[in-house]
Amino acid sequence: MKGLLVTLFFALLVALPASDAQAQVVFEDFNDGDISDVFTFSETGGGIGVGTTDDRNGTADAALSIGVNPGDTGSFSGFVVSGGAGTTDVTGMTHMSFYLRPQTVQAANVPVVLEINFHEDINGDGVYDGGLEDEYQAIYQVTTGEGYTFVQIPVASFTDDNAVFPGASDGFDYANLFEIVVAYAGVQGPEFALSIDDIVFSSGAPVDPSTSSEDPEAVLPGAVALSPAYPNPFTTQAQFDVTLQQTQPVRVEVFDMLGRSVQVLYDGVMMAGTPHRLTLDGQNLASGMYLYRVTTETFTTTRSIILAQ
């Protein structure tokens, strides 16, 4: 997370029973309507605030609403949720999922780029130490839409982000997940609001429980494994792999931080089971951060890369 120094105390995870095929750990469901442990940060000309809102089932005050006023400068802001002390063991969990509702996202802020960061607490002192403990980050883009959208992000998409915090660089300890930082990067223009609900870790690709359970495979026909690009940062070319669980149409696209498409790397049917190596060519691009995104009919995942010429 670039230029961001913030501590995020997130909820103590509670293990819940699930099917034999998929274990789940609830991160935060906001069902009690208590947001006294929700904090915000901002380096914009405006600010950020939080409140409660209806959840995806229409229950009042059972989801979190985040309002962002970017002001005139445009920078970053984010929110912090503290639900208890200690760390949580999410070893073996392969996906993080949540419900997201873009309430009043304006065209000037589409897409909104979310930086989602995991922090560990190895020594158990209840404080994230960026000099000794690691921060892992994944990027997700928010686009306009009606109602809540079910979002799933593979845990493997989170990679070491030591641009600001050096950490230990010894791999993330998922037995000691301490806090999660959610930051909005590059926000500008009119104010907007997002809602978030039911943050869950699971083993195996999660299925939206609000859909029919008669044919769960029809809901999410398979996640996409998107590898980190190498090298990163890069100067001329970088490569990454895309692997599908099911053969399906795929679009792989590169965006700048203003949300503009700058390259289409693949657009067609991709076969499942085998890594497909793609090359990002930076020769005609300006230096800076870019997002490369894989989109199927039911799944989207995004990573970041830096071009340093």
C-alpha positions as MATLAB code, in Angstrom:
seq = 'MKGLLVTLFFALLVALPASDAQAQVVFEDFNDGDISDVFTFSETGGGIGVGTTDDRNGTADAALSIGVNPGDTGSFSGFVVSGGAGTTDVTGMTHMSFYLRPQTVQAANVPVVLEINFHEDINGDGVYDGGLEDEYQAIYQVTTGEGYTFVQIPVASFTDDNAVFPGASDGFDYANLFEIVVAYAGVQGPEFALSIDDIVFSSGAPVDPSTSSEDPEAVLPGAVALSPAYPNPFTTQAQFDVTLQQTQPVRVEVFDMLGRSVQVLYDGVMMAGTPHRLTLDGQNLASGMYLYRVTTETFTTTRSIILAQ';
ca = [
       0.000    0.000    0.000;
       1.745    3.069   -1.345;
       2.491    5.834    1.138;
       0.025    4.494    3.659;
       0.823    4.061    7.349;
      -2.214    2.812    9.172;
      -3.085    0.148   11.708;
      -6.253   -1.839   11.085;
      -7.723   -3.867   13.924;
     -10.051   -6.381   12.284;
     -12.548   -8.793   13.797;
     -11.475  -11.940   15.570;
     -12.503  -14.708   13.228;
     -14.974  -17.283   14.494;
     -14.862  -20.749   12.996;
     -18.245  -21.949   11.764;
     -19.244  -25.443   10.713;
     -19.548  -25.962    6.978;
     -19.813  -28.848    4.589;
     -17.100  -31.466    4.592;
     -15.889  -30.072    1.292;
     -15.497  -26.481    2.408;
     -14.508  -25.025    5.754;
     -15.407  -21.412    6.518;
     -14.245  -18.743    8.925;
     -16.462  -15.687    9.348;
     -14.390  -12.538    9.337;
     -17.150   -9.993   10.107;
     -20.862  -10.069    9.354;
     -21.847   -6.720   10.986;
     -25.088   -8.355   12.143;
     -25.039   -6.774   15.604;
     -25.162   -3.260   14.146;
     -22.298   -2.166   16.394;
     -19.736   -0.126   14.463;
     -18.071    1.475   17.484;
     -14.881   -0.324   16.486;
     -14.907    0.975   12.919;
     -12.284    3.620   12.177;
     -11.352    5.541    9.046;
      -8.338    7.281    7.558;
      -7.976    9.762    4.739;
      -5.390   11.798    2.879;
      -7.859   13.459    0.529;
      -9.147   17.004    0.498;
     -12.441   15.677    1.805;
     -12.867   12.768    4.173;
     -14.470    9.397    4.859;
     -17.195    8.269    7.231;
     -19.015    5.074    8.171;
     -22.467    4.048    9.309;
     -24.798    1.071    9.226;
     -27.061    0.119    6.339;
     -29.349   -2.679    5.187;
     -27.663   -5.985    4.428;
     -28.265   -8.050    1.306;
     -31.397   -9.583    2.886;
     -32.874   -6.183    3.716;
     -32.153   -6.401    7.442;
     -31.641   -2.898    8.812;
     -28.287   -1.894   10.330;
     -26.677   -5.255    9.529;
     -24.034   -4.115    7.006;
     -21.348   -1.439    6.877;
     -21.735    1.683    4.738;
     -18.644    3.721    3.832;
     -19.027    7.229    2.437;
     -16.078    8.904    0.711;
     -15.678   12.594   -0.112;
     -12.498   12.828   -2.203;
     -12.419   16.627   -2.137;
     -10.354   18.349   -4.782;
      -6.998   16.625   -4.386;
      -7.679   12.944   -4.861;
      -5.426   10.542   -3.007;
      -6.396    7.621   -0.800;
      -8.694    6.842    2.096;
      -9.901    3.698    3.785;
     -11.530    2.083    6.774;
     -10.518    0.098    9.844;
     -12.638   -2.459   11.708;
     -11.661   -3.658   15.186;
     -13.655   -6.542   16.546;
     -11.458   -8.099   19.195;
      -7.960   -8.836   20.413;
      -5.508  -11.436   19.217;
      -4.824  -13.109   15.892;
      -6.770  -15.622   13.834;
      -5.614  -18.802   12.171;
      -6.825  -18.935    8.560;
      -4.282  -21.527    7.462;
      -5.646  -23.567    4.589;
      -8.240  -21.002    3.592;
      -8.018  -20.469   -0.167;
     -10.498  -17.625   -0.724;
     -11.672  -14.416    0.863;
     -15.234  -13.441   -0.062;
     -17.616  -10.599    0.769;
     -20.670   -8.765   -0.520;
     -20.128   -5.333   -2.021;
     -22.719   -2.732   -3.047;
     -21.681    0.391   -4.947;
     -24.376    2.750   -3.685;
     -23.694    6.077   -5.326;
     -20.502    5.610   -7.332;
     -20.247    8.387   -9.901;
     -18.780    8.035  -13.382;
     -15.739   10.072  -12.366;
     -14.827    7.360   -9.845;
     -15.302    4.279  -12.030;
     -13.577    2.011  -11.421;
     -12.789    2.499   -7.743;
      -9.573    0.640   -6.941;
      -9.517   -1.147   -3.594;
      -6.213   -2.070   -1.975;
      -6.910   -4.937    0.437;
      -4.046   -5.634    2.820;
      -3.392   -8.406    5.342;
      -1.152   -7.725    8.358;
       0.342  -10.355   10.627;
       1.220  -10.184   14.327;
       3.969  -12.740   14.881;
       5.033  -11.784   18.401;
       1.470  -11.456   19.684;
       1.874   -7.962   21.106;
      -1.360   -6.727   19.520;
       0.438   -4.249   17.238;
       1.415   -4.556   13.580;
       5.119   -3.759   13.239;
       5.801   -2.844    9.612;
       9.534   -3.184   10.160;
       9.360   -6.801   11.292;
       5.982   -8.172   10.222;
       4.664   -8.631    6.697;
       1.934   -6.930    4.726;
       0.317   -8.782    1.827;
      -1.875   -6.988   -0.694;
      -4.394   -7.707   -3.446;
      -6.115   -5.248   -5.781;
      -9.834   -5.278   -6.593;
     -11.727   -2.939   -8.924;
     -15.244   -1.774   -8.102;
     -17.585   -0.922  -10.968;
     -21.141    0.347  -10.949;
     -23.983   -2.048  -10.291;
     -27.307   -2.558   -8.562;
     -27.580   -4.306   -5.215;
     -24.946   -6.440   -3.530;
     -22.392   -8.298   -5.628;
     -20.729  -11.468   -4.377;
     -16.955  -11.028   -4.591;
     -14.352  -13.746   -4.153;
     -10.593  -13.181   -4.128;
      -8.150  -16.110   -4.026;
      -5.813  -15.854   -1.050;
      -3.018  -16.678   -3.501;
      -3.678  -13.286   -5.115;
      -2.229  -11.556   -2.049;
       1.474  -10.869   -2.523;
       4.171   -9.204   -0.460;
       3.844   -5.420   -0.579;
       7.002   -4.042    0.977;
       7.142   -0.742   -0.892;
       6.519    1.151    2.376;
       6.850   -1.443    5.146;
       9.948   -3.664    4.780;
       8.528   -6.461    6.918;
      10.368   -9.735    7.360;
       9.903  -10.923    3.752;
       9.614  -14.494    5.023;
       6.150  -15.266    3.691;
       2.837  -14.406    5.283;
       1.943  -16.332    8.429;
      -1.745  -17.126    7.965;
      -1.807  -18.701   11.411;
      -1.406  -15.165   12.783;
      -3.642  -12.941   10.667;
      -3.995   -9.793   12.746;
      -5.590   -7.021   10.717;
      -6.913   -6.084    7.307;
      -6.572   -2.665    5.694;
      -8.970   -1.628    2.930;
      -7.845    1.527    1.121;
      -9.370    3.428   -1.785;
      -6.588    4.477   -4.143;
      -6.684    7.460   -6.476;
     -10.193    8.617   -5.626;
     -11.261   11.893   -7.242;
     -14.332   13.876   -8.113;
     -17.834   13.540   -6.603;
     -18.433   11.837   -3.297;
     -19.635    8.239   -3.319;
     -20.593    5.414   -0.984;
     -20.048    1.662   -0.832;
     -21.560   -1.022    1.394;
     -19.771   -4.182    2.525;
     -21.159   -7.249    4.276;
     -20.314  -10.816    5.316;
     -16.536  -11.061    4.992;
     -15.629  -14.753    5.037;
     -12.563  -16.943    4.517;
     -13.160  -20.378    2.999;
     -11.334  -23.456    1.775;
     -12.341  -23.907   -1.831;
     -14.076  -21.442   -4.139;
     -17.031  -20.030   -2.179;
     -20.599  -20.135   -3.453;
     -23.006  -17.262   -2.892;
     -25.306  -18.681   -0.166;
     -28.138  -16.365   -1.241;
     -28.481  -18.255   -4.545;
     -30.173  -21.589   -5.067;
     -28.215  -24.475   -3.539;
     -29.682  -26.996   -5.999;
     -26.899  -26.395   -8.513;
     -24.060  -24.544   -6.789;
     -21.641  -25.289   -9.599;
     -23.810  -23.170  -11.890;
     -23.202  -20.137   -9.698;
     -19.429  -20.074   -9.835;
     -18.133  -22.440  -12.501;
     -14.570  -22.085  -11.287;
     -12.115  -19.582   -9.991;
      -9.210  -18.144  -11.932;
      -5.633  -18.466  -10.676;
      -3.693  -15.338  -11.609;
       0.016  -15.398  -10.818;
       2.099  -12.378   -9.815;
       3.810  -10.718  -12.775;
       7.569  -11.091  -13.083;
       9.614   -9.015  -12.937;
       7.773   -6.450  -10.850;
       8.704   -3.618  -11.173;
       9.571   -4.108  -14.863;
      11.164   -1.939  -17.535;
      10.137   -3.425  -20.897;
       8.185   -6.676  -20.544;
       6.626   -8.722  -17.739;
       4.944  -12.117  -17.791;
       2.240  -13.797  -15.714;
       0.172  -17.004  -15.854;
      -3.596  -17.466  -16.019;
      -5.035  -20.864  -15.057;
      -8.726  -21.794  -15.272;
     -10.678  -24.483  -13.471;
     -13.113  -24.700  -16.409;
     -12.745  -23.905  -20.107;
     -14.570  -20.639  -20.781;
     -14.357  -17.240  -22.520;
     -11.733  -15.000  -20.927;
     -10.661  -11.389  -21.351;
      -7.307  -10.260  -19.975;
      -6.872   -6.505  -19.941;
      -4.443   -3.906  -18.577;
      -5.675   -0.653  -17.000;
      -3.928    2.485  -15.837;
      -4.782    4.016  -12.463;
      -7.458    6.210  -14.050;
      -9.337    3.105  -15.105;
      -8.484    3.406  -18.799;
      -7.838    0.215  -20.769;
      -4.339    0.381  -22.286;
      -3.839   -3.188  -23.528;
      -5.959   -6.271  -24.254;
      -3.722   -9.308  -23.816;
      -6.295  -12.038  -24.457;
      -9.923  -12.137  -25.577;
     -11.356  -15.545  -26.394;
     -11.926  -19.049  -25.096;
      -9.172  -20.344  -22.807;
      -8.671  -24.005  -22.028;
      -8.728  -25.167  -18.412;
      -6.069  -26.894  -16.361;
      -2.938  -25.545  -18.052;
      -1.221  -22.251  -17.169;
      -1.413  -19.767  -20.040;
       1.563  -17.388  -20.031;
       0.840  -13.835  -21.176;
       3.236  -10.948  -21.785;
       2.658   -7.322  -20.862;
       4.629   -4.976  -23.139;
       5.541   -1.670  -21.504;
       7.409   -0.051  -24.385;
       4.536    2.284  -25.297;
       3.356    2.936  -21.751;
       4.277    5.663  -19.300;
       5.980    4.782  -16.032;
       3.634    4.106  -13.137;
       1.327    1.520  -11.603;
      -0.988   -0.593  -13.752;
      -3.626   -3.229  -13.052;
      -3.934   -6.421  -15.074;
      -7.359   -8.025  -14.826;
      -8.802  -11.393  -15.827;
     -12.562  -11.444  -16.457;
     -14.789  -14.453  -17.145;
     -18.574  -14.681  -17.195;
     -18.673  -15.219  -13.431;
     -15.306  -14.220  -12.007;
     -12.913  -11.285  -11.975;
      -9.486  -11.042  -10.372;
      -6.899   -8.267  -10.547;
      -3.246   -7.734   -9.663;
      -0.997   -4.702   -9.781;
       2.346   -4.116  -11.505;
       4.742   -1.182  -11.658;
       6.456    0.019  -14.853;
       9.742    1.760  -14.022;
      11.463    3.024  -17.143;
];
